[in-house]
């Protein structure tokens, strides 16, 4: 094999390795975004919670996705009287977005997408 071809292939391999995604970092950033999102909702509802108008139940959900594997994501359940609203992460890898969280009740479901 000529040195030029060998050098070219080594260079391409190095470039490829540098371009590889750090999937662990992607996962950590996604979970941190979810924590911030859930904390924002809890802050919005701080006064109603203190006044006993709403109960906020915090849980964790295990999600498994291609590339980033399994991870634990925060969820919320907002209980108002006999009704509940669930805020549940669906996944980081969603076509057309960089993450999805569903907000659902027995009446309806809304999808919250993070822009790319």
N, C-alpha and C positions, 0 to 999 in steps of 0.2 A: 504494500500500500504506500502510495507516495506520501511524503511528509505533509504536503499541502492539504490533501484530503484528510489525513489523520488530524492535523491541527484544526481544520474546519469542523470536523465531527466533535472534537473535544470542546471547541468553542460553543457549538450549538447545544451540546449537553449541559454545559455550564449555564448558558442563558436559560435553558429550559428549567433547570433546577431552581434558578433564582426567581423565575416567574411562577413557580408552583404556589398555590394558595396555602396559607397557614391555616388549616381547617380548625385547629384548636383555638386560634385567635378569633376566627369568625364566630365560633360557638360562644366563646366568652363574651364577645361584644354583643351578640344577640341576647344572651341571658341578661347582661347588664342593661340593655335597652328595655327588656321586659320588666326588670326591677324598677327602673325609673318610671315607666309607664304606669305600673301598678301603684307606686308611691304617689304619683301625681293624682290618680283617682282617689286614693285614700286621703290625700290632703284636701281635695275638693269637698270631700264628705266628712271632714273632721268635725265641724260644728253639728251637723245632723246626727252624727254618731254620738257625740258628747251629750246631746239632748235626748238620746234614746229613740230617735226617729228611724234609725237604720242600724242593722247589725252587719259588720264586715267580717267575713270568714276567709282567712288566708289558708291556702293549701299549696301543695306542689304536685306537679304532673310530670311523669316521665315521658319524654318524647324521644323517638328514634328517627333519625333522618340519614339519608345517604350522605356520604362525605364526612359529616361531623359526628355521627354515631348517636349514642344515647346521652341525654342530659336532663336535668331537672329544671322545670320552668315554674315560676310563680303563677298562681291563679287566684281569682277573687270570686266570692259569692256575696252578693249584696242582698240582704234579706230585709224586706219591708212588709211588716205584718205577716201574711201567709204567702206572699209572693217572693220569688227570688230571681235575681239577674246574675248570670254567670259570665265571667270574663275569662276566656280560655285561649291561651296561645295555641295556634295550629301548627305553625312551622316557620322556619327561616327561609326555606327555598320554595317560593311561590312564583309562578309565571307572572311576569309583569310587575313584581314588587320584591322588596327585600325583607319580607316577613308579613305574617298575618295573625291577627288576634280576632276571635269571635266574641261578640257580646250578644247573649241570648237569654230569652225568657220563654215561658210557655206560649206567649203570643207571637213573638217574632225573633228573627236573628239578623244581626248586622255584622258585616265583615269590615274590620279596620285593617287597611293595608299600609305598610311603610313604603314610601316612594323609593325608587332605585337611586 
